[in-house]
């Protein structure tokens, strides 16, 4: 049962990583380059990927 929760966390981290990648891409293509974003999407994406890898490692180790 614990592994199911860990794999769910991996899936959630993957969704956050993909969403932040899309947000970062959109931010790079914005029309008004002087607008400053409030969130650093690259950092969010890295944290989500790192968390997903850690959760996957825990789920695999059992």
PDBQT receptor file of N, H, CA, C and O in Angstrom, charges set to zero:
ATOM      1  N   UNK A   1       0.824  -1.201   0.000  1.00  0.00    +0.000 N 
ATOM      2  CA  UNK A   1       0.000   0.000   0.000  1.00  0.00    +0.000 C 
ATOM      3  C   UNK A   1       0.867   1.264   0.000  1.00  0.00    +0.000 C 
ATOM      4  O   UNK A   1       0.511   2.275  -0.606  1.00  0.00    +0.000 OA
ATOM      5  N   UNK A   2       2.001   1.188   0.685  1.00  0.00    +0.000 N 
ATOM      6  H   UNK A   2       2.290   0.367   1.177  1.00  0.00    +0.000 HD
ATOM      7  CA  UNK A   2       2.879   2.350   0.749  1.00  0.00    +0.000 C 
ATOM      8  C   UNK A   2       3.469   2.670  -0.626  1.00  0.00    +0.000 C 
ATOM      9  O   UNK A   2       3.637   3.838  -0.977  1.00  0.00    +0.000 OA
ATOM     10  N   UNK A   3       3.784   1.627  -1.404  1.00  0.00    +0.000 N 
ATOM     11  H   UNK A   3       3.648   0.678  -1.120  1.00  0.00    +0.000 HD
ATOM     12  CA  UNK A   3       4.358   1.858  -2.726  1.00  0.00    +0.000 C 
ATOM     13  C   UNK A   3       3.370   2.535  -3.674  1.00  0.00    +0.000 C 
ATOM     14  O   UNK A   3       3.768   3.300  -4.553  1.00  0.00    +0.000 OA
ATOM     15  N   UNK A   4       2.097   2.251  -3.493  1.00  0.00    +0.000 N 
ATOM     16  H   UNK A   4       1.774   1.629  -2.779  1.00  0.00    +0.000 HD
ATOM     17  CA  UNK A   4       1.086   2.890  -4.342  1.00  0.00    +0.000 C 
ATOM     18  C   UNK A   4       1.086   4.391  -4.093  1.00  0.00    +0.000 C 
ATOM     19  O   UNK A   4       0.974   5.182  -5.030  1.00  0.00    +0.000 OA
ATOM     20  N   UNK A   5       1.210   4.780  -2.837  1.00  0.00    +0.000 N 
ATOM     21  H   UNK A   5       1.300   4.138  -2.076  1.00  0.00    +0.000 HD
ATOM     22  CA  UNK A   5       1.270   6.214  -2.513  1.00  0.00    +0.000 C 
ATOM     23  C   UNK A   5       2.532   6.850  -3.062  1.00  0.00    +0.000 C 
ATOM     24  O   UNK A   5       2.501   7.981  -3.546  1.00  0.00    +0.000 OA
ATOM     25  N   UNK A   6       3.636   6.134  -2.990  1.00  0.00    +0.000 N 
ATOM     26  H   UNK A   6       3.661   5.215  -2.597  1.00  0.00    +0.000 HD
ATOM     27  CA  UNK A   6       4.883   6.678  -3.530  1.00  0.00    +0.000 C 
ATOM     28  C   UNK A   6       4.794   6.855  -5.042  1.00  0.00    +0.000 C 
ATOM     29  O   UNK A   6       5.235   7.874  -5.573  1.00  0.00    +0.000 OA
ATOM     30  N   UNK A   7       4.230   5.875  -5.738  1.00  0.00    +0.000 N 
ATOM     31  H   UNK A   7       3.871   5.047  -5.307  1.00  0.00    +0.000 HD
ATOM     32  CA  UNK A   7       4.079   6.006  -7.189  1.00  0.00    +0.000 C 
ATOM     33  C   UNK A   7       3.095   7.124  -7.541  1.00  0.00    +0.000 C 
ATOM     34  O   UNK A   7       3.244   7.783  -8.570  1.00  0.00    +0.000 OA
ATOM     35  N   UNK A   8       2.103   7.333  -6.699  1.00  0.00    +0.000 N 
ATOM     36  H   UNK A   8       1.982   6.798  -5.863  1.00  0.00    +0.000 HD
ATOM     37  CA  UNK A   8       1.201   8.471  -6.898  1.00  0.00    +0.000 C 
ATOM     38  C   UNK A   8       1.941   9.789  -6.760  1.00  0.00    +0.000 C 
ATOM     39  O   UNK A   8       1.684  10.735  -7.505  1.00  0.00    +0.000 OA
ATOM     40  N   UNK A   9       2.857   9.848  -5.808  1.00  0.00    +0.000 N 
ATOM     41  H   UNK A   9       3.065   9.080  -5.203  1.00  0.00    +0.000 HD
ATOM     42  CA  UNK A   9       3.687  11.045  -5.649  1.00  0.00    +0.000 C 
ATOM     43  C   UNK A   9       4.597  11.266  -6.840  1.00  0.00    +0.000 C 
ATOM     44  O   UNK A   9       4.826  12.403  -7.254  1.00  0.00    +0.000 OA
ATOM     45  N   UNK A  10       5.121  10.172  -7.396  1.00  0.00    +0.000 N 
ATOM     46  H   UNK A  10       4.935   9.249  -7.060  1.00  0.00    +0.000 HD
ATOM     47  CA  UNK A  10       5.944  10.274  -8.606  1.00  0.00    +0.000 C 
ATOM     48  C   UNK A  10       5.117  10.848  -9.751  1.00  0.00    +0.000 C 
ATOM     49  O   UNK A  10       5.584  11.720 -10.485  1.00  0.00    +0.000 OA
ATOM     50  N   UNK A  11       3.897  10.362  -9.902  1.00  0.00    +0.000 N 
ATOM     51  H   UNK A  11       3.517   9.654  -9.306  1.00  0.00    +0.000 HD
ATOM     52  CA  UNK A  11       3.015  10.868 -10.967  1.00  0.00    +0.000 C 
ATOM     53  C   UNK A  11       2.700  12.347 -10.755  1.00  0.00    +0.000 C 
ATOM     54  O   UNK A  11       2.687  13.124 -11.710  1.00  0.00    +0.000 OA
ATOM     55  N   UNK A  12       2.448  12.734  -9.519  1.00  0.00    +0.000 N 
ATOM     56  H   UNK A  12       2.458  12.103  -8.743  1.00  0.00    +0.000 HD
ATOM     57  CA  UNK A  12       2.162  14.139  -9.224  1.00  0.00    +0.000 C 
ATOM     58  C   UNK A  12       3.371  15.017  -9.532  1.00  0.00    +0.000 C 
ATOM     59  O   UNK A  12       3.223  16.105 -10.089  1.00  0.00    +0.000 OA
ATOM     60  N   UNK A  13       4.549  14.556  -9.178  1.00  0.00    +0.000 N 
ATOM     61  H   UNK A  13       4.669  13.672  -8.725  1.00  0.00    +0.000 HD
ATOM     62  CA  UNK A  13       5.768  15.312  -9.479  1.00  0.00    +0.000 C 
ATOM     63  C   UNK A  13       5.973  15.436 -10.985  1.00  0.00    +0.000 C 
ATOM     64  O   UNK A  13       6.413  16.477 -11.473  1.00  0.00    +0.000 OA
ATOM     65  N   UNK A  14       5.655  14.380 -11.714  1.00  0.00    +0.000 N 
ATOM     66  H   UNK A  14       5.297  13.534 -11.318  1.00  0.00    +0.000 HD
ATOM     67  CA  UNK A  14       5.786  14.424 -13.170  1.00  0.00    +0.000 C 
ATOM     68  C   UNK A  14       4.827  15.442 -13.775  1.00  0.00    +0.000 C 
ATOM     69  O   UNK A  14       5.194  16.169 -14.698  1.00  0.00    +0.000 OA
ATOM     70  N   UNK A  15       3.612  15.496 -13.266  1.00  0.00    +0.000 N 
ATOM     71  H   UNK A  15       3.314  14.905 -12.516  1.00  0.00    +0.000 HD
ATOM     72  CA  UNK A  15       2.631  16.471 -13.762  1.00  0.00    +0.000 C 
ATOM     73  C   UNK A  15       3.110  17.895 -13.479  1.00  0.00    +0.000 C 
ATOM     74  O   UNK A  15       3.007  18.766 -14.342  1.00  0.00    +0.000 OA
ATOM     75  N   UNK A  16       3.628  18.133 -12.284  1.00  0.00    +0.000 N 
ATOM     76  H   UNK A  16       3.712  17.425 -11.583  1.00  0.00    +0.000 HD
ATOM     77  CA  UNK A  16       4.132  19.464 -11.933  1.00  0.00    +0.000 C 
ATOM     78  C   UNK A  16       5.329  19.823 -12.810  1.00  0.00    +0.000 C 
ATOM     79  O   UNK A  16       5.442  20.963 -13.259  1.00  0.00    +0.000 OA
ATOM     80  N   UNK A  17       6.218  18.870 -13.060  1.00  0.00    +0.000 N 
ATOM     81  H   UNK A  17       6.126  17.943 -12.696  1.00  0.00    +0.000 HD
ATOM     82  CA  UNK A  17       7.391  19.132 -13.894  1.00  0.00    +0.000 C 
ATOM     83  C   UNK A  17       6.989  19.487 -15.325  1.00  0.00    +0.000 C 
ATOM     84  O   UNK A  17       7.549  20.410 -15.917  1.00  0.00    +0.000 OA
ATOM     85  N   UNK A  18       6.029  18.763 -15.876  1.00  0.00    +0.000 N 
ATOM     86  H   UNK A  18       5.574  18.014 -15.394  1.00  0.00    +0.000 HD
ATOM     87  CA  UNK A  18       5.572  19.057 -17.238  1.00  0.00    +0.000 C 
ATOM     88  C   UNK A  18       4.872  20.417 -17.286  1.00  0.00    +0.000 C 
ATOM     89  O   UNK A  18       5.096  21.201 -18.208  1.00  0.00    +0.000 OA
ATOM     90  N   UNK A  19       4.038  20.689 -16.306  1.00  0.00    +0.000 N 
ATOM     91  H   UNK A  19       3.856  20.052 -15.557  1.00  0.00    +0.000 HD
ATOM     92  CA  UNK A  19       3.323  21.972 -16.272  1.00  0.00    +0.000 C 
ATOM     93  C   UNK A  19       4.297  23.145 -16.127  1.00  0.00    +0.000 C 
ATOM     94  O   UNK A  19       4.118  24.181 -16.768  1.00  0.00    +0.000 OA
ATOM     95  N   UNK A  20       5.316  22.987 -15.294  1.00  0.00    +0.000 N 
ATOM     96  H   UNK A  20       5.461  22.146 -14.774  1.00  0.00    +0.000 HD
ATOM     97  CA  UNK A  20       6.277  24.079 -15.134  1.00  0.00    +0.000 C 
ATOM     98  C   UNK A  20       7.156  24.220 -16.372  1.00  0.00    +0.000 C 
ATOM     99  O   UNK A  20       7.597  25.325 -16.687  1.00  0.00    +0.000 OA
ATOM    100  N   UNK A  21       7.417  23.132 -17.072  1.00  0.00    +0.000 N 
ATOM    101  H   UNK A  21       7.059  22.234 -16.816  1.00  0.00    +0.000 HD
ATOM    102  CA  UNK A  21       8.143  23.233 -18.332  1.00  0.00    +0.000 C 
ATOM    103  C   UNK A  21       7.354  24.017 -19.372  1.00  0.00    +0.000 C 
ATOM    104  O   UNK A  21       7.911  24.839 -20.099  1.00  0.00    +0.000 OA
ATOM    105  N   UNK A  22       6.072  23.759 -19.434  1.00  0.00    +0.000 N 
ATOM    106  H   UNK A  22       5.619  23.091 -18.843  1.00  0.00    +0.000 HD
ATOM    107  CA  UNK A  22       5.203  24.498 -20.363  1.00  0.00    +0.000 C 
ATOM    108  C   UNK A  22       5.140  25.965 -19.969  1.00  0.00    +0.000 C 
ATOM    109  O   UNK A  22       5.193  26.842 -20.831  1.00  0.00    +0.000 OA
ATOM    110  N   UNK A  23       5.028  26.241 -18.676  1.00  0.00    +0.000 N 
ATOM    111  H   UNK A  23       4.986  25.528 -17.975  1.00  0.00    +0.000 HD
ATOM    112  CA  UNK A  23       4.981  27.629 -18.203  1.00  0.00    +0.000 C 
ATOM    113  C   UNK A  23       6.286  28.359 -18.506  1.00  0.00    +0.000 C 
ATOM    114  O   UNK A  23       6.271  29.532 -18.879  1.00  0.00    +0.000 OA
ATOM    115  N   UNK A  24       7.408  27.673 -18.347  1.00  0.00    +0.000 N 
ATOM    116  H   UNK A  24       7.421  26.720 -18.044  1.00  0.00    +0.000 HD
ATOM    117  CA  UNK A  24       8.698  28.277 -18.665  1.00  0.00    +0.000 C 
ATOM    118  C   UNK A  24       8.818  28.565 -20.156  1.00  0.00    +0.000 C 
ATOM    119  O   UNK A  24       9.338  29.610 -20.547  1.00  0.00    +0.000 OA
ATOM    120  N   UNK A  25       8.344  27.653 -20.982  1.00  0.00    +0.000 N 
ATOM    121  H   UNK A  25       7.921  26.804 -20.665  1.00  0.00    +0.000 HD
ATOM    122  CA  UNK A  25       8.368  27.848 -22.426  1.00  0.00    +0.000 C 
ATOM    123  C   UNK A  25       7.511  29.051 -22.824  1.00  0.00    +0.000 C 
ATOM    124  O   UNK A  25       7.919  29.875 -23.642  1.00  0.00    +0.000 OA
ATOM    125  N   UNK A  26       6.317  29.137 -22.231  1.00  0.00    +0.000 N 
ATOM    126  H   UNK A  26       5.986  28.467 -21.566  1.00  0.00    +0.000 HD
ATOM    127  CA  UNK A  26       5.429  30.267 -22.532  1.00  0.00    +0.000 C 
ATOM    128  C   UNK A  26       6.036  31.580 -22.073  1.00  0.00    +0.000 C 
ATOM    129  O   UNK A  26       5.896  32.604 -22.742  1.00  0.00    +0.000 OA
ATOM    130  N   UNK A  27       6.717  31.548 -20.919  1.00  0.00    +0.000 N 
ATOM    131  H   UNK A  27       6.831  30.715 -20.376  1.00  0.00    +0.000 HD
ATOM    132  CA  UNK A  27       7.352  32.752 -20.401  1.00  0.00    +0.000 C 
ATOM    133  C   UNK A  27       8.478  33.219 -21.331  1.00  0.00    +0.000 C 
ATOM    134  O   UNK A  27       8.686  34.421 -21.497  1.00  0.00    +0.000 OA
ATOM    135  N   UNK A  28       9.184  32.293 -21.922  1.00  0.00    +0.000 N 
ATOM    136  H   UNK A  28       9.015  31.317 -21.786  1.00  0.00    +0.000 HD
ATOM    137  CA  UNK A  28      10.251  32.654 -22.843  1.00  0.00    +0.000 C 
ATOM    138  C   UNK A  28       9.755  33.231 -24.153  1.00  0.00    +0.000 C 
ATOM    139  O   UNK A  28      10.485  33.950 -24.835  1.00  0.00    +0.000 OA
ATOM    140  N   UNK A  29       8.525  32.923 -24.507  1.00  0.00    +0.000 N 
ATOM    141  H   UNK A  29       7.932  32.339 -23.953  1.00  0.00    +0.000 HD
ATOM    142  CA  UNK A  29       7.956  33.402 -25.762  1.00  0.00    +0.000 C 
ATOM    143  C   UNK A  29       6.987  34.564 -25.571  1.00  0.00    +0.000 C 
ATOM    144  O   UNK A  29       6.237  34.889 -26.491  1.00  0.00    +0.000 OA
ATOM    145  N   UNK A  30       6.985  35.194 -24.410  1.00  0.00    +0.000 N 
ATOM    146  H   UNK A  30       7.595  34.930 -23.662  1.00  0.00    +0.000 HD
ATOM    147  CA  UNK A  30       6.027  36.273 -24.157  1.00  0.00    +0.000 C 
ATOM    148  C   UNK A  30       6.317  37.480 -25.041  1.00  0.00    +0.000 C 
ATOM    149  O   UNK A  30       7.457  37.709 -25.445  1.00  0.00    +0.000 OA
ATOM    150  N   UNK A  31       5.288  38.235 -25.331  1.00  0.00    +0.000 N 
ATOM    151  H   UNK A  31       4.362  38.049 -25.002  1.00  0.00    +0.000 HD
ATOM    152  CA  UNK A  31       5.404  39.381 -26.239  1.00  0.00    +0.000 C 
ATOM    153  C   UNK A  31       6.108  40.557 -25.565  1.00  0.00    +0.000 C 
ATOM    154  O   UNK A  31       6.943  41.215 -26.185  1.00  0.00    +0.000 OA
ATOM    155  N   UNK A  32       5.783  40.823 -24.318  1.00  0.00    +0.000 N 
ATOM    156  H   UNK A  32       5.104  40.288 -23.814  1.00  0.00    +0.000 HD
ATOM    157  CA  UNK A  32       6.363  41.948 -23.602  1.00  0.00    +0.000 C 
ATOM    158  C   UNK A  32       7.512  41.435 -22.723  1.00  0.00    +0.000 C 
ATOM    159  O   UNK A  32       7.278  40.915 -21.633  1.00  0.00    +0.000 OA
ATOM    160  N   UNK A  33       8.739  41.582 -23.198  1.00  0.00    +0.000 N 
ATOM    161  H   UNK A  33       8.929  42.004 -24.084  1.00  0.00    +0.000 HD
ATOM    162  CA  UNK A  33       9.891  41.038 -22.487  1.00  0.00    +0.000 C 
ATOM    163  C   UNK A  33      10.200  41.779 -21.191  1.00  0.00    +0.000 C 
ATOM    164  O   UNK A  33      10.962  41.276 -20.365  1.00  0.00    +0.000 OA
ATOM    165  N   UNK A  34       9.630  42.951 -20.999  1.00  0.00    +0.000 N 
ATOM    166  H   UNK A  34       9.011  43.359 -21.669  1.00  0.00    +0.000 HD
ATOM    167  CA  UNK A  34       9.871  43.713 -19.777  1.00  0.00    +0.000 C 
ATOM    168  C   UNK A  34       9.047  43.222 -18.594  1.00  0.00    +0.000 C 
ATOM    169  O   UNK A  34       9.322  43.583 -17.450  1.00  0.00    +0.000 OA
ATOM    170  N   UNK A  35       8.036  42.398 -18.866  1.00  0.00    +0.000 N 
ATOM    171  H   UNK A  35       7.813  42.104 -19.795  1.00  0.00    +0.000 HD
ATOM    172  CA  UNK A  35       7.237  41.851 -17.761  1.00  0.00    +0.000 C 
ATOM    173  C   UNK A  35       8.071  40.816 -17.019  1.00  0.00    +0.000 C 
ATOM    174  O   UNK A  35       8.616  39.887 -17.614  1.00  0.00    +0.000 OA
ATOM    175  N   UNK A  36       8.155  40.998 -15.722  1.00  0.00    +0.000 N 
ATOM    176  H   UNK A  36       7.712  41.753 -15.239  1.00  0.00    +0.000 HD
ATOM    177  CA  UNK A  36       8.946  40.095 -14.893  1.00  0.00    +0.000 C 
ATOM    178  C   UNK A  36       8.005  39.083 -14.251  1.00  0.00    +0.000 C 
ATOM    179  O   UNK A  36       6.982  39.461 -13.680  1.00  0.00    +0.000 OA
ATOM    180  N   UNK A  37       8.342  37.809 -14.340  1.00  0.00    +0.000 N 
ATOM    181  H   UNK A  37       9.173  37.502 -14.804  1.00  0.00    +0.000 HD
ATOM    182  CA  UNK A  37       7.523  36.772 -13.732  1.00  0.00    +0.000 C 
ATOM    183  C   UNK A  37       7.796  36.651 -12.245  1.00  0.00    +0.000 C 
ATOM    184  O   UNK A  37       8.882  36.992 -11.775  1.00  0.00    +0.000 OA
ATOM    185  N   UNK A  38       6.818  36.170 -11.515  1.00  0.00    +0.000 N 
ATOM    186  H   UNK A  38       5.937  35.893 -11.897  1.00  0.00    +0.000 HD
ATOM    187  CA  UNK A  38       6.951  36.030 -10.070  1.00  0.00    +0.000 C 
ATOM    188  C   UNK A  38       7.516  34.671  -9.673  1.00  0.00    +0.000 C 
ATOM    189  O   UNK A  38       8.024  34.511  -8.563  1.00  0.00    +0.000 OA
ATOM    190  N   UNK A  39       7.432  33.699 -10.565  1.00  0.00    +0.000 N 
ATOM    191  H   UNK A  39       7.020  33.829 -11.467  1.00  0.00    +0.000 HD
ATOM    192  CA  UNK A  39       7.861  32.340 -10.245  1.00  0.00    +0.000 C 
ATOM    193  C   UNK A  39       8.954  31.922 -11.210  1.00  0.00    +0.000 C 
ATOM    194  O   UNK A  39       8.825  32.100 -12.421  1.00  0.00    +0.000 OA
ATOM    195  N   UNK A  40      10.031  31.367 -10.671  1.00  0.00    +0.000 N 
ATOM    196  H   UNK A  40      10.135  31.222  -9.687  1.00  0.00    +0.000 HD
ATOM    197  CA  UNK A  40      11.103  30.828 -11.500  1.00  0.00    +0.000 C 
ATOM    198  C   UNK A  40      10.733  29.389 -11.845  1.00  0.00    +0.000 C 
ATOM    199  O   UNK A  40      10.958  28.478 -11.048  1.00  0.00    +0.000 OA
ATOM    200  N   UNK A  41      10.171  29.186 -13.022  1.00  0.00    +0.000 N 
ATOM    201  H   UNK A  41       9.988  29.925 -13.669  1.00  0.00    +0.000 HD
ATOM    202  CA  UNK A  41       9.634  27.884 -13.405  1.00  0.00    +0.000 C 
ATOM    203  C   UNK A  41      10.714  26.832 -13.575  1.00  0.00    +0.000 C 
ATOM    204  O   UNK A  41      10.449  25.643 -13.398  1.00  0.00    +0.000 OA
ATOM    205  N   UNK A  42      11.915  27.242 -13.912  1.00  0.00    +0.000 N 
ATOM    206  H   UNK A  42      12.130  28.208 -14.056  1.00  0.00    +0.000 HD
ATOM    207  CA  UNK A  42      13.000  26.276 -14.043  1.00  0.00    +0.000 C 
ATOM    208  C   UNK A  42      13.321  25.635 -12.703  1.00  0.00    +0.000 C 
ATOM    209  O   UNK A  42      13.572  24.432 -12.634  1.00  0.00    +0.000 OA
ATOM    210  N   UNK A  43      13.314  26.428 -11.640  1.00  0.00    +0.000 N 
ATOM    211  H   UNK A  43      13.110  27.405 -11.696  1.00  0.00    +0.000 HD
ATOM    212  CA  UNK A  43      13.561  25.899 -10.297  1.00  0.00    +0.000 C 
ATOM    213  C   UNK A  43      12.440  24.972  -9.858  1.00  0.00    +0.000 C 
ATOM    214  O   UNK A  43      12.693  23.934  -9.246  1.00  0.00    +0.000 OA
ATOM    215  N   UNK A  44      11.210  25.339 -10.166  1.00  0.00    +0.000 N 
ATOM    216  H   UNK A  44      11.005  26.182 -10.663  1.00  0.00    +0.000 HD
ATOM    217  CA  UNK A  44      10.067  24.484  -9.835  1.00  0.00    +0.000 C 
ATOM    218  C   UNK A  44      10.178  23.156 -10.575  1.00  0.00    +0.000 C 
ATOM    219  O   UNK A  44       9.919  22.098 -10.001  1.00  0.00    +0.000 OA
ATOM    220  N   UNK A  45      10.557  23.211 -11.834  1.00  0.00    +0.000 N 
ATOM    221  H   UNK A  45      10.767  24.070 -12.300  1.00  0.00    +0.000 HD
ATOM    222  CA  UNK A  45      10.699  21.992 -12.624  1.00  0.00    +0.000 C 
ATOM    223  C   UNK A  45      11.810  21.107 -12.063  1.00  0.00    +0.000 C 
ATOM    224  O   UNK A  45      11.639  19.893 -11.956  1.00  0.00    +0.000 OA
ATOM    225  N   UNK A  46      12.938  21.701 -11.708  1.00  0.00    +0.000 N 
ATOM    226  H   UNK A  46      13.076  22.688 -11.795  1.00  0.00    +0.000 HD
ATOM    227  CA  UNK A  46      14.038  20.924 -11.137  1.00  0.00    +0.000 C 
ATOM    228  C   UNK A  46      13.631  20.274  -9.819  1.00  0.00    +0.000 C 
ATOM    229  O   UNK A  46      13.932  19.104  -9.584  1.00  0.00    +0.000 OA
ATOM    230  N   UNK A  47      12.953  21.024  -8.963  1.00  0.00    +0.000 N 
ATOM    231  H   UNK A  47      12.708  21.974  -9.154  1.00  0.00    +0.000 HD
ATOM    232  CA  UNK A  47      12.528  20.479  -7.672  1.00  0.00    +0.000 C 
ATOM    233  C   UNK A  47      11.538  19.329  -7.859  1.00  0.00    +0.000 C 
ATOM    234  O   UNK A  47      11.606  18.328  -7.145  1.00  0.00    +0.000 OA
ATOM    235  N   UNK A  48      10.628  19.468  -8.808  1.00  0.00    +0.000 N 
ATOM    236  H   UNK A  48      10.573  20.280  -9.388  1.00  0.00    +0.000 HD
ATOM    237  CA  UNK A  48       9.658  18.407  -9.075  1.00  0.00    +0.000 C 
ATOM    238  C   UNK A  48      10.344  17.158  -9.622  1.00  0.00    +0.000 C 
ATOM    239  O   UNK A  48      10.013  16.040  -9.227  1.00  0.00    +0.000 OA
ATOM    240  N   UNK A  49      11.298  17.348 -10.530  1.00  0.00    +0.000 N 
ATOM    241  H   UNK A  49      11.567  18.256 -10.851  1.00  0.00    +0.000 HD
ATOM    242  CA  UNK A  49      12.030  16.205 -11.070  1.00  0.00    +0.000 C 
ATOM    243  C   UNK A  49      12.861  15.522  -9.991  1.00  0.00    +0.000 C 
ATOM    244  O   UNK A  49      12.904  14.293  -9.923  1.00  0.00    +0.000 OA
ATOM    245  N   UNK A  50      13.515  16.305  -9.158  1.00  0.00    +0.000 N 
ATOM    246  H   UNK A  50      13.481  17.303  -9.214  1.00  0.00    +0.000 HD
ATOM    247  CA  UNK A  50      14.322  15.754  -8.074  1.00  0.00    +0.000 C 
ATOM    248  C   UNK A  50      13.441  14.978  -7.088  1.00  0.00    +0.000 C 
ATOM    249  O   UNK A  50      13.786  13.871  -6.676  1.00  0.00    +0.000 OA
ATOM    250  N   UNK A  51      12.314  15.564  -6.720  1.00  0.00    +0.000 N 
ATOM    251  H   UNK A  51      12.034  16.464  -7.055  1.00  0.00    +0.000 HD
ATOM    252  CA  UNK A  51      11.387  14.877  -5.821  1.00  0.00    +0.000 C 
ATOM    253  C   UNK A  51      10.834  13.604  -6.428  1.00  0.00    +0.000 C 
ATOM    254  O   UNK A  51      10.680  12.599  -5.734  1.00  0.00    +0.000 OA
ATOM    255  N   UNK A  52      10.533  13.639  -7.718  1.00  0.00    +0.000 N 
ATOM    256  H   UNK A  52      10.658  14.456  -8.281  1.00  0.00    +0.000 HD
ATOM    257  CA  UNK A  52      10.033  12.455  -8.392  1.00  0.00    +0.000 C 
ATOM    258  C   UNK A  52      11.058  11.328  -8.428  1.00  0.00    +0.000 C 
ATOM    259  O   UNK A  52      10.717  10.159  -8.245  1.00  0.00    +0.000 OA
ATOM    260  N   UNK A  53      12.315  11.690  -8.664  1.00  0.00    +0.000 N 
ATOM    261  H   UNK A  53      12.592  12.639  -8.812  1.00  0.00    +0.000 HD
ATOM    262  CA  UNK A  53      13.370  10.671  -8.667  1.00  0.00    +0.000 C 
ATOM    263  C   UNK A  53      13.545  10.067  -7.282  1.00  0.00    +0.000 C 
ATOM    264  O   UNK A  53      13.713   8.855  -7.146  1.00  0.00    +0.000 OA
ATOM    265  N   UNK A  54      13.505  10.904  -6.261  1.00  0.00    +0.000 N 
ATOM    266  H   UNK A  54      13.369  11.888  -6.371  1.00  0.00    +0.000 HD
ATOM    267  CA  UNK A  54      13.644  10.389  -4.884  1.00  0.00    +0.000 C 
ATOM    268  C   UNK A  54      12.481   9.476  -4.507  1.00  0.00    +0.000 C 
ATOM    269  O   UNK A  54      12.685   8.424  -3.901  1.00  0.00    +0.000 OA
ATOM    270  N   UNK A  55      11.274   9.873  -4.863  1.00  0.00    +0.000 N 
ATOM    271  H   UNK A  55      11.109  10.727  -5.356  1.00  0.00    +0.000 HD
ATOM    272  CA  UNK A  55      10.114   9.046  -4.568  1.00  0.00    +0.000 C 
ATOM    273  C   UNK A  55      10.152   7.727  -5.348  1.00  0.00    +0.000 C 
ATOM    274  O   UNK A  55       9.780   6.678  -4.823  1.00  0.00    +0.000 OA
ATOM    275  N   UNK A  56      10.602   7.792  -6.601  1.00  0.00    +0.000 N 
ATOM    276  H   UNK A  56      10.904   8.645  -7.027  1.00  0.00    +0.000 HD
ATOM    277  CA  UNK A  56      10.720   6.570  -7.391  1.00  0.00    +0.000 C 
ATOM    278  C   UNK A  56      11.754   5.627  -6.794  1.00  0.00    +0.000 C 
ATOM    279  O   UNK A  56      11.552   4.413  -6.773  1.00  0.00    +0.000 OA
ATOM    280  N   UNK A  57      12.852   6.179  -6.312  1.00  0.00    +0.000 N 
ATOM    281  H   UNK A  57      13.015   7.165  -6.329  1.00  0.00    +0.000 HD
ATOM    282  CA  UNK A  57      13.885   5.359  -5.685  1.00  0.00    +0.000 C 
ATOM    283  C   UNK A  57      13.338   4.681  -4.416  1.00  0.00    +0.000 C 
ATOM    284  O   UNK A  57      13.627   3.513  -4.155  1.00  0.00    +0.000 OA
ATOM    285  N   UNK A  58      12.566   5.412  -3.653  1.00  0.00    +0.000 N 
ATOM    286  H   UNK A  58      12.332   6.361  -3.865  1.00  0.00    +0.000 HD
ATOM    287  CA  UNK A  58      11.959   4.820  -2.445  1.00  0.00    +0.000 C 
ATOM    288  C   UNK A  58      10.940   3.745  -2.809  1.00  0.00    +0.000 C 
ATOM    289  O   UNK A  58      10.863   2.710  -2.147  1.00  0.00    +0.000 OA
ATOM    290  N   UNK A  59      10.159   3.989  -3.858  1.00  0.00    +0.000 N 
ATOM    291  H   UNK A  59      10.222   4.830  -4.395  1.00  0.00    +0.000 HD
ATOM    292  CA  UNK A  59       9.151   3.009  -4.269  1.00  0.00    +0.000 C 
ATOM    293  C   UNK A  59       9.804   1.734  -4.802  1.00  0.00    +0.000 C 
ATOM    294  O   UNK A  59       9.317   0.631  -4.554  1.00  0.00    +0.000 OA
ATOM    295  N   UNK A  60      10.900   1.890  -5.530  1.00  0.00    +0.000 N 
ATOM    296  H   UNK A  60      11.296   2.786  -5.731  1.00  0.00    +0.000 HD
ATOM    297  CA  UNK A  60      11.569   0.711  -6.077  1.00  0.00    +0.000 C 
ATOM    298  C   UNK A  60      12.253  -0.091  -4.996  1.00  0.00    +0.000 C 
ATOM    299  O   UNK A  60      12.258  -1.321  -5.034  1.00  0.00    +0.000 OA
ATOM    300  N   UNK A  61      12.838   0.610  -4.018  1.00  0.00    +0.000 N 
ATOM    301  H   UNK A  61      12.833   1.609  -3.986  1.00  0.00    +0.000 HD
ATOM    302  CA  UNK A  61      13.570  -0.103  -2.954  1.00  0.00    +0.000 C 
ATOM    303  C   UNK A  61      12.639  -0.884  -2.040  1.00  0.00    +0.000 C 
ATOM    304  O   UNK A  61      13.072  -1.794  -1.332  1.00  0.00    +0.000 OA
ATOM    305  N   UNK A  62      11.376  -0.533  -2.058  1.00  0.00    +0.000 N 
ATOM    306  H   UNK A  62      11.025   0.206  -2.633  1.00  0.00    +0.000 HD
ATOM    307  CA  UNK A  62      10.387  -1.326  -1.345  1.00  0.00    +0.000 C 
ATOM    308  C   UNK A  62      10.130  -0.837   0.010  1.00  0.00    +0.000 C 
ATOM    309  O   UNK A  62       9.314  -1.412   0.730  1.00  0.00    +0.000 OA
TER     310      UNK A  62
